[in-house]
Amino acid sequence: MNEIYEAIKTSAIRIRELIEYDDTGYSSSINTTGDTQLKIDIKSDLVIEEEFRKIPSIKEIISEEKENKTSLHDNGIYTIGYDPLDGSSLIDVDLSVGSIFGIYEGGSNGAHLKAAVYVVYGPRVELVIAESDVKMYRLNQKNEFVYMHDIKLKEKGKLNAPGGTQQGWSKSHKKLIDDIFQDGYRLRYSGGMVPDLHQILLKGGGLFSYPGTTDVPKGKLRMIFEVFPFAFVFEQAGGAAINDKNQRILDLVPSHPHDTTPCFFGSKKEIERVMACYE
């Protein structure tokens, strides 16, 4: 597993350079979800694939930027699902973005997830690895990721990051969000999954929600690349992650590589509120 982490670190350093100096305009390509790909999305995907090809233990990779799986090594045991540059449209306005990785063994269901990693490219580059615990590292001037501290959520947080098209929310979900704000929670939502969830994790807790809406009933966020890895991180940090049927996220089984689900991540008290709303 360590060689996979090292490949992710190398990829992160290379992607950081792309973010700072490369072309952030649109390409002529469209990905599987119908979004026009940024040139930097495509380049970041190629960087990660290039680094993963050097690792014999990786059997195959599933990228958010490609429709199908890519086979790497027949004798490998790991499948890695990843979003090479989540929130890349925020680069134009100089907001934080990130990369997300789920490391699976024996399949790409939530139950097969062995570890999760994400990287935040902001004023500083930070990397979080979740196995049996959750550890944060920060890139230093020597291009080394230095361990900073473990991440642990409190029982109850103070932040609220509500996603999805608000006019498409159900009445019960709107009431849930309104009630949370009435209880003094602070709005923290940039439109980037990685920085918003990273903030909740580092500030001790809160709620990130992306419900099903009238325009996107199954939600927008993809299980294998985004939802499963962060569900794993939140559980290992002492929180929880569920869908709109009050099912544990990591018990879900995607029907195809780009399958999506409504999702809620948070500390335990916030998830209890979601469960009461969606009973």
BALOBA-1460 file (C-alpha; in Angstrom, 3 decimals):
// residues 279
<rec num="1" residu="m" x="0.000" y="0.000" z="0.000"/>
<rec num="2" residu="n" x="2.873" y="2.396" z="0.733"/>
<rec num="3" residu="e" x="4.006" y="2.390" z="-2.889"/>
<rec num="4" residu="i" x="0.499" y="3.481" z="-3.896"/>
<rec num="5" residu="y" x="0.643" y="6.334" z="-1.392"/>
<rec num="6" residu="e" x="4.016" y="7.382" z="-2.793"/>
<rec num="7" residu="a" x="2.598" y="7.370" z="-6.324"/>
<rec num="8" residu="i" x="-0.272" y="9.581" z="-5.166"/>
<rec num="9" residu="k" x="2.183" y="11.981" z="-3.521"/>
<rec num="10" residu="t" x="4.222" y="12.234" z="-6.718"/>
<rec num="11" residu="s" x="1.049" y="12.778" z="-8.739"/>
<rec num="12" residu="a" x="-0.060" y="15.513" z="-6.338"/>
<rec num="13" residu="i" x="3.205" y="17.416" z="-6.726"/>
<rec num="14" residu="r" x="2.925" y="17.225" z="-10.512"/>
<rec num="15" residu="i" x="-0.749" y="18.269" z="-10.495"/>
<rec num="16" residu="r" x="0.044" y="21.202" z="-8.190"/>
<rec num="17" residu="e" x="2.454" y="22.445" z="-10.871"/>
<rec num="18" residu="l" x="-0.240" y="22.056" z="-13.558"/>
<rec num="19" residu="i" x="-2.671" y="24.099" z="-11.449"/>
<rec num="20" residu="e" x="-0.159" y="26.880" z="-10.942"/>
<rec num="21" residu="y" x="1.276" y="27.165" z="-14.436"/>
<rec num="22" residu="d" x="-0.728" y="25.261" z="-17.060"/>
<rec num="23" residu="d" x="-3.652" y="26.069" z="-19.356"/>
<rec num="24" residu="t" x="-6.965" y="25.965" z="-17.454"/>
<rec num="25" residu="g" x="-9.186" y="26.424" z="-20.508"/>
<rec num="26" residu="y" x="-11.751" y="24.009" z="-21.910"/>
<rec num="27" residu="s" x="-10.873" y="21.157" z="-24.243"/>
<rec num="28" residu="s" x="-13.008" y="19.818" z="-27.096"/>
<rec num="29" residu="s" x="-13.771" y="16.597" z="-25.142"/>
<rec num="30" residu="i" x="-16.848" y="15.680" z="-23.094"/>
<rec num="31" residu="n" x="-16.705" y="13.179" z="-20.206"/>
<rec num="32" residu="t" x="-19.202" y="10.444" z="-19.325"/>
<rec num="33" residu="t" x="-21.445" y="12.786" z="-17.314"/>
<rec num="34" residu="g" x="-21.798" y="15.202" z="-20.222"/>
<rec num="35" residu="d" x="-19.432" y="17.865" z="-18.877"/>
<rec num="36" residu="t" x="-16.935" y="19.542" z="-21.190"/>
<rec num="37" residu="q" x="-13.520" y="18.578" z="-19.894"/>
<rec num="38" residu="l" x="-10.962" y="21.160" z="-18.923"/>
<rec num="39" residu="k" x="-7.507" y="20.637" z="-20.403"/>
<rec num="40" residu="i" x="-6.161" y="20.382" z="-16.862"/>
<rec num="41" residu="d" x="-8.649" y="17.568" z="-16.062"/>
<rec num="42" residu="i" x="-7.262" y="15.510" z="-18.923"/>
<rec num="43" residu="k" x="-3.626" y="16.234" z="-18.041"/>
<rec num="44" residu="s" x="-4.180" y="15.421" z="-14.354"/>
<rec num="45" residu="d" x="-5.755" y="12.116" z="-15.324"/>
<rec num="46" residu="l" x="-2.751" y="11.264" z="-17.513"/>
<rec num="47" residu="v" x="-0.332" y="12.151" z="-14.702"/>
<rec num="48" residu="i" x="-2.065" y="9.805" z="-12.260"/>
<rec num="49" residu="e" x="-2.316" y="6.957" z="-14.762"/>
<rec num="50" residu="e" x="1.380" y="7.354" z="-15.590"/>
<rec num="51" residu="e" x="2.367" y="7.079" z="-11.920"/>
<rec num="52" residu="f" x="0.015" y="4.143" z="-11.247"/>
<rec num="53" residu="r" x="1.397" y="2.196" z="-14.201"/>
<rec num="54" residu="k" x="4.671" y="1.951" z="-12.268"/>
<rec num="55" residu="i" x="2.986" y="0.052" z="-9.390"/>
<rec num="56" residu="p" x="2.682" y="-3.743" z="-9.989"/>
<rec num="57" residu="s" x="0.131" y="-4.197" z="-7.185"/>
<rec num="58" residu="i" x="-2.481" y="-2.121" z="-9.056"/>
<rec num="59" residu="k" x="-4.654" y="-4.356" z="-11.202"/>
<rec num="60" residu="e" x="-6.880" y="-1.670" z="-12.737"/>
<rec num="61" residu="i" x="-7.928" y="1.959" z="-12.402"/>
<rec num="62" residu="i" x="-11.304" y="3.636" z="-12.804"/>
<rec num="63" residu="s" x="-11.097" y="7.346" z="-13.554"/>
<rec num="64" residu="e" x="-13.897" y="9.873" z="-13.375"/>
<rec num="65" residu="e" x="-12.596" y="11.186" z="-16.712"/>
<rec num="66" residu="k" x="-12.926" y="7.854" z="-18.568"/>
<rec num="67" residu="e" x="-16.006" y="5.779" z="-19.334"/>
<rec num="68" residu="n" x="-14.472" y="2.353" z="-18.704"/>
<rec num="69" residu="k" x="-11.907" y="0.696" z="-16.460"/>
<rec num="70" residu="t" x="-8.250" y="0.681" z="-17.516"/>
<rec num="71" residu="s" x="-6.302" y="-2.538" z="-16.920"/>
<rec num="72" residu="l" x="-2.725" y="-2.078" z="-15.684"/>
<rec num="73" residu="h" x="-1.218" y="-5.283" z="-14.245"/>
<rec num="74" residu="d" x="-2.758" y="-8.759" z="-14.521"/>
<rec num="75" residu="n" x="-1.172" y="-9.888" z="-11.248"/>
<rec num="76" residu="g" x="-2.210" y="-6.791" z="-9.324"/>
<rec num="77" residu="i" x="-4.686" y="-6.974" z="-6.451"/>
<rec num="78" residu="y" x="-5.920" y="-3.382" z="-6.111"/>
<rec num="79" residu="t" x="-8.488" y="-1.374" z="-8.049"/>
<rec num="80" residu="i" x="-8.206" y="2.387" z="-7.649"/>
<rec num="81" residu="g" x="-11.168" y="4.632" z="-8.364"/>
<rec num="82" residu="y" x="-10.242" y="8.289" z="-8.522"/>
<rec num="83" residu="d" x="-11.308" y="11.775" z="-9.476"/>
<rec num="84" residu="p" x="-8.092" y="13.375" z="-10.755"/>
<rec num="85" residu="l" x="-9.169" y="16.981" z="-10.186"/>
<rec num="86" residu="d" x="-12.436" y="17.444" z="-8.326"/>
<rec num="87" residu="g" x="-13.874" y="20.964" z="-8.560"/>
<rec num="88" residu="s" x="-11.555" y="21.939" z="-11.416"/>
<rec num="89" residu="s" x="-13.948" y="24.661" z="-12.619"/>
<rec num="90" residu="l" x="-13.059" y="26.569" z="-9.436"/>
<rec num="91" residu="i" x="-9.458" y="27.015" z="-10.567"/>
<rec num="92" residu="d" x="-10.446" y="29.995" z="-12.735"/>
<rec num="93" residu="v" x="-11.541" y="31.884" z="-9.609"/>
<rec num="94" residu="d" x="-8.534" y="30.657" z="-7.591"/>
<rec num="95" residu="l" x="-10.427" y="28.528" z="-5.065"/>
<rec num="96" residu="s" x="-9.157" y="25.270" z="-3.580"/>
<rec num="97" residu="v" x="-9.632" y="22.038" z="-5.529"/>
<rec num="98" residu="g" x="-8.627" y="18.430" z="-4.903"/>
<rec num="99" residu="s" x="-7.962" y="14.847" z="-5.974"/>
<rec num="100" residu="i" x="-9.811" y="11.836" z="-4.497"/>
<rec num="101" residu="f" x="-8.700" y="8.187" z="-4.433"/>
<rec num="102" residu="g" x="-10.442" y="5.012" z="-3.285"/>
<rec num="103" residu="i" x="-8.248" y="1.907" z="-2.987"/>
<rec num="104" residu="y" x="-10.303" y="-1.286" z="-3.391"/>
<rec num="105" residu="e" x="-9.455" y="-4.972" z="-3.145"/>
<rec num="106" residu="g" x="-11.739" y="-7.638" z="-4.611"/>
<rec num="107" residu="g" x="-14.135" y="-5.262" z="-6.353"/>
<rec num="108" residu="s" x="-15.239" y="-1.636" z="-6.399"/>
<rec num="109" residu="n" x="-18.146" y="-1.764" z="-3.931"/>
<rec num="110" residu="g" x="-18.036" y="0.208" z="-0.711"/>
<rec num="111" residu="a" x="-17.395" y="-2.979" z="1.258"/>
<rec num="112" residu="h" x="-14.191" y="-3.596" z="-0.731"/>
<rec num="113" residu="l" x="-12.607" y="-0.267" z="0.142"/>
<rec num="114" residu="k" x="-9.302" y="-0.742" z="1.985"/>
<rec num="115" residu="a" x="-8.087" y="2.839" z="2.169"/>
<rec num="116" residu="a" x="-8.963" y="6.320" z="0.953"/>
<rec num="117" residu="v" x="-6.780" y="9.288" z="0.118"/>
<rec num="118" residu="y" x="-7.526" y="12.854" z="-0.871"/>
<rec num="119" residu="v" x="-5.394" y="15.875" z="-1.694"/>
<rec num="120" residu="v" x="-6.297" y="19.546" z="-1.260"/>
<rec num="121" residu="y" x="-4.611" y="22.060" z="-3.545"/>
<rec num="122" residu="g" x="-5.095" y="25.395" z="-1.832"/>
<rec num="123" residu="p" x="-2.821" y="28.015" z="-0.287"/>
<rec num="124" residu="r" x="-1.042" y="24.912" z="1.007"/>
<rec num="125" residu="v" x="-1.095" y="21.375" z="-0.395"/>
<rec num="126" residu="e" x="-2.433" y="18.885" z="2.138"/>
<rec num="127" residu="l" x="-2.886" y="15.133" z="1.824"/>
<rec num="128" residu="v" x="-5.099" y="12.911" z="3.980"/>
<rec num="129" residu="i" x="-4.767" y="9.125" z="4.250"/>
<rec num="130" residu="a" x="-7.447" y="6.991" z="5.909"/>
<rec num="131" residu="e" x="-6.892" y="3.374" z="6.861"/>
<rec num="132" residu="s" x="-7.656" y="2.418" z="10.478"/>
<rec num="133" residu="d" x="-7.239" y="6.097" z="11.370"/>
<rec num="134" residu="v" x="-7.061" y="9.397" z="9.470"/>
<rec num="135" residu="k" x="-3.737" y="11.194" z="9.128"/>
<rec num="136" residu="m" x="-3.004" y="14.568" z="7.519"/>
<rec num="137" residu="y" x="0.239" y="15.510" z="5.786"/>
<rec num="138" residu="r" x="1.410" y="18.868" z="4.385"/>
<rec num="139" residu="l" x="3.775" y="19.546" z="1.491"/>
<rec num="140" residu="n" x="6.914" y="21.425" z="2.567"/>
<rec num="141" residu="q" x="9.472" y="23.492" z="0.639"/>
<rec num="142" residu="k" x="11.453" y="20.335" z="-0.175"/>
<rec num="143" residu="n" x="8.412" y="18.759" z="-1.895"/>
<rec num="144" residu="e" x="8.028" y="16.292" z="0.992"/>
<rec num="145" residu="f" x="4.707" y="15.440" z="2.631"/>
<rec num="146" residu="v" x="5.248" y="15.885" z="6.365"/>
<rec num="147" residu="y" x="2.899" y="14.347" z="8.943"/>
<rec num="148" residu="m" x="0.927" y="17.027" z="10.808"/>
<rec num="149" residu="h" x="-1.711" y="15.317" z="12.971"/>
<rec num="150" residu="d" x="-4.527" y="12.786" z="13.103"/>
<rec num="151" residu="i" x="-8.051" y="13.933" z="12.257"/>
<rec num="152" residu="k" x="-10.894" y="13.100" z="14.651"/>
<rec num="153" residu="l" x="-14.435" y="14.441" z="14.518"/>
<rec num="154" residu="k" x="-16.394" y="15.624" z="17.539"/>
<rec num="155" residu="e" x="-19.865" y="14.247" z="18.265"/>
<rec num="156" residu="k" x="-21.403" y="17.518" z="17.038"/>
<rec num="157" residu="g" x="-20.062" y="20.197" z="14.724"/>
<rec num="158" residu="k" x="-20.796" y="23.807" z="13.773"/>
<rec num="159" residu="l" x="-20.563" y="23.912" z="9.957"/>
<rec num="160" residu="n" x="-23.200" y="23.306" z="7.293"/>
<rec num="161" residu="a" x="-22.365" y="22.735" z="3.617"/>
<rec num="162" residu="p" x="-25.627" y="22.203" z="1.678"/>
<rec num="163" residu="g" x="-25.210" y="21.106" z="-1.962"/>
<rec num="164" residu="g" x="-27.600" y="20.551" z="-4.830"/>
<rec num="165" residu="t" x="-29.954" y="22.906" z="-6.672"/>
<rec num="166" residu="q" x="-31.959" y="24.514" z="-3.869"/>
<rec num="167" residu="q" x="-35.124" y="24.941" z="-5.933"/>
<rec num="168" residu="g" x="-35.021" y="21.177" z="-6.469"/>
<rec num="169" residu="w" x="-34.870" y="20.297" z="-2.751"/>
<rec num="170" residu="s" x="-37.778" y="18.457" z="-1.165"/>
<rec num="171" residu="k" x="-39.757" y="20.326" z="1.493"/>
<rec num="172" residu="s" x="-38.431" y="18.043" z="4.231"/>
<rec num="173" residu="h" x="-34.818" y="18.565" z="3.163"/>
<rec num="174" residu="k" x="-35.298" y="22.339" z="3.028"/>
<rec num="175" residu="k" x="-36.715" y="22.252" z="6.544"/>
<rec num="176" residu="l" x="-33.736" y="20.189" z="7.709"/>
<rec num="177" residu="i" x="-31.273" y="22.756" z="6.350"/>
<rec num="178" residu="d" x="-33.296" y="25.704" z="7.696"/>
<rec num="179" residu="d" x="-33.483" y="24.119" z="11.157"/>
<rec num="180" residu="i" x="-29.734" y="23.498" z="11.204"/>
<rec num="181" residu="f" x="-29.075" y="27.151" z="10.404"/>
<rec num="182" residu="q" x="-31.589" y="28.227" z="13.063"/>
<rec num="183" residu="d" x="-29.503" y="26.258" z="15.567"/>
<rec num="184" residu="g" x="-26.494" y="28.467" z="14.847"/>
<rec num="185" residu="y" x="-24.550" y="26.435" z="12.295"/>
<rec num="186" residu="r" x="-22.376" y="28.469" z="9.909"/>
<rec num="187" residu="l" x="-22.578" y="28.214" z="6.130"/>
<rec num="188" residu="r" x="-19.375" y="26.920" z="4.536"/>
<rec num="189" residu="y" x="-19.888" y="25.927" z="0.904"/>
<rec num="190" residu="s" x="-17.519" y="26.619" z="-1.997"/>
<rec num="191" residu="g" x="-18.924" y="24.152" z="-4.514"/>
<rec num="192" residu="g" x="-15.809" y="22.012" z="-4.214"/>
<rec num="193" residu="m" x="-16.388" y="18.657" z="-2.507"/>
<rec num="194" residu="v" x="-12.790" y="18.214" z="-1.356"/>
<rec num="195" residu="p" x="-12.218" y="21.605" z="0.314"/>
<rec num="196" residu="d" x="-15.706" y="21.670" z="1.862"/>
<rec num="197" residu="l" x="-15.392" y="18.210" z="3.410"/>
<rec num="198" residu="h" x="-11.784" y="18.914" z="4.416"/>
<rec num="199" residu="q" x="-12.950" y="21.997" z="6.299"/>
<rec num="200" residu="i" x="-15.613" y="20.037" z="8.180"/>
<rec num="201" residu="l" x="-13.043" y="17.377" z="9.092"/>
<rec num="202" residu="l" x="-10.444" y="19.878" z="10.307"/>
<rec num="203" residu="k" x="-12.928" y="22.086" z="12.191"/>
<rec num="204" residu="g" x="-14.249" y="19.134" z="14.169"/>
<rec num="205" residu="g" x="-17.579" y="18.396" z="12.525"/>
<rec num="206" residu="g" x="-20.735" y="19.529" z="10.786"/>
<rec num="207" residu="l" x="-22.802" y="18.374" z="7.828"/>
<rec num="208" residu="f" x="-22.130" y="18.136" z="4.100"/>
<rec num="209" residu="s" x="-25.257" y="17.206" z="2.154"/>
<rec num="210" residu="y" x="-25.927" y="16.494" z="-1.500"/>
<rec num="211" residu="p" x="-29.512" y="15.202" z="-1.698"/>
<rec num="212" residu="g" x="-31.481" y="13.906" z="-4.607"/>
<rec num="213" residu="t" x="-33.281" y="16.832" z="-6.266"/>
<rec num="214" residu="t" x="-36.029" y="17.215" z="-8.838"/>
<rec num="215" residu="d" x="-33.411" y="17.823" z="-11.538"/>
<rec num="216" residu="v" x="-30.981" y="15.101" z="-10.338"/>
<rec num="217" residu="p" x="-33.033" y="12.490" z="-8.372"/>
<rec num="218" residu="k" x="-30.054" y="10.162" z="-7.784"/>
<rec num="219" residu="g" x="-27.713" y="12.975" z="-6.813"/>
<rec num="220" residu="k" x="-24.680" y="14.207" z="-8.715"/>
<rec num="221" residu="l" x="-21.773" y="12.704" z="-6.788"/>
<rec num="222" residu="r" x="-20.319" y="9.397" z="-7.958"/>
<rec num="223" residu="m" x="-19.924" y="6.454" z="-5.614"/>
<rec num="224" residu="i" x="-16.623" y="4.926" z="-6.701"/>
<rec num="225" residu="f" x="-14.604" y="8.131" z="-7.175"/>
<rec num="226" residu="e" x="-16.083" y="10.522" z="-4.621"/>
<rec num="227" residu="v" x="-18.717" y="9.184" z="-2.245"/>
<rec num="228" residu="f" x="-17.170" y="5.884" z="-1.088"/>
<rec num="229" residu="p" x="-13.705" y="7.344" z="-0.369"/>
<rec num="230" residu="f" x="-15.090" y="10.208" z="1.719"/>
<rec num="231" residu="a" x="-17.557" y="7.914" z="3.495"/>
<rec num="232" residu="f" x="-14.558" y="5.801" z="4.519"/>
<rec num="233" residu="v" x="-12.659" y="8.895" z="5.719"/>
<rec num="234" residu="f" x="-15.593" y="10.130" z="7.791"/>
<rec num="235" residu="e" x="-16.210" y="6.756" z="9.415"/>
<rec num="236" residu="q" x="-12.545" y="6.332" z="10.328"/>
<rec num="237" residu="a" x="-12.553" y="9.872" z="11.753"/>
<rec num="238" residu="g" x="-15.491" y="9.030" z="14.038"/>
<rec num="239" residu="g" x="-18.333" y="10.341" z="11.896"/>
<rec num="240" residu="a" x="-20.822" y="8.724" z="9.543"/>
<rec num="241" residu="a" x="-22.098" y="8.797" z="5.959"/>
<rec num="242" residu="i" x="-25.550" y="7.769" z="4.709"/>
<rec num="243" residu="n" x="-27.805" y="8.127" z="1.670"/>
<rec num="244" residu="d" x="-31.407" y="9.414" z="1.484"/>
<rec num="245" residu="k" x="-32.772" y="6.001" z="2.509"/>
<rec num="246" residu="n" x="-30.766" y="6.066" z="5.746"/>
<rec num="247" residu="q" x="-28.465" y="3.361" z="4.418"/>
<rec num="248" residu="r" x="-24.790" y="3.349" z="5.290"/>
<rec num="249" residu="i" x="-22.932" y="4.593" z="2.218"/>
<rec num="250" residu="l" x="-20.313" y="1.844" z="2.346"/>
<rec num="251" residu="d" x="-23.049" y="-0.813" z="2.136"/>
<rec num="252" residu="l" x="-24.150" y="0.438" z="-1.291"/>
<rec num="253" residu="v" x="-23.370" y="-1.384" z="-4.544"/>
<rec num="254" residu="p" x="-23.022" y="0.715" z="-7.728"/>
<rec num="255" residu="s" x="-24.709" y="-0.564" z="-10.878"/>
<rec num="256" residu="h" x="-21.989" y="0.866" z="-13.150"/>
<rec num="257" residu="p" x="-18.657" y="2.712" z="-12.712"/>
<rec num="258" residu="h" x="-20.240" y="6.174" z="-12.854"/>
<rec num="259" residu="d" x="-23.268" y="5.435" z="-10.651"/>
<rec num="260" residu="t" x="-24.306" y="8.241" z="-8.291"/>
<rec num="261" residu="t" x="-26.151" y="8.517" z="-4.981"/>
<rec num="262" residu="p" x="-27.580" y="11.186" z="-2.698"/>
<rec num="263" residu="c" x="-25.164" y="11.490" z="0.213"/>
<rec num="264" residu="f" x="-24.728" y="13.022" z="3.653"/>
<rec num="265" residu="f" x="-21.408" y="13.204" z="5.514"/>
<rec num="266" residu="g" x="-21.008" y="14.487" z="9.037"/>
<rec num="267" residu="s" x="-20.360" y="14.020" z="12.685"/>
<rec num="268" residu="k" x="-22.776" y="11.705" z="14.472"/>
<rec num="269" residu="k" x="-25.279" y="14.263" z="15.785"/>
<rec num="270" residu="e" x="-25.746" y="15.812" z="12.341"/>
<rec num="271" residu="i" x="-26.268" y="12.406" z="10.717"/>
<rec num="272" residu="e" x="-28.867" y="11.597" z="13.378"/>
<rec num="273" residu="r" x="-30.748" y="14.725" z="12.278"/>
<rec num="274" residu="v" x="-30.601" y="13.628" z="8.652"/>
<rec num="275" residu="m" x="-31.905" y="10.179" z="9.580"/>
<rec num="276" residu="a" x="-34.842" y="11.705" z="11.437"/>
<rec num="277" residu="c" x="-35.636" y="13.859" z="8.407"/>
<rec num="278" residu="y" x="-35.491" y="10.970" z="5.930"/>
<rec num="279" residu="e" x="-37.256" y="8.284" z="8.012"/>
